């Protein structure tokens, strides 16, 4: 088994109240997952965490 690391963590809420928690390795897989599930998701409840984002950028992204 190779060392597989997932970069993006997706936390979303579905239109029927479902909760989605999944991981994607790269941006293409992230975009594909969102496109496949877009009709089932509440898009303003979609949260994507980039685990490789620099800590200072994380701090600045919180200030909105």
Beta strands, then each sheet from edge to edge (+ up, - down):
strand 1: 8-13
strand 2: 19-24
strand 3: 47-50
sheet 1: 2+ 1- 3+
end
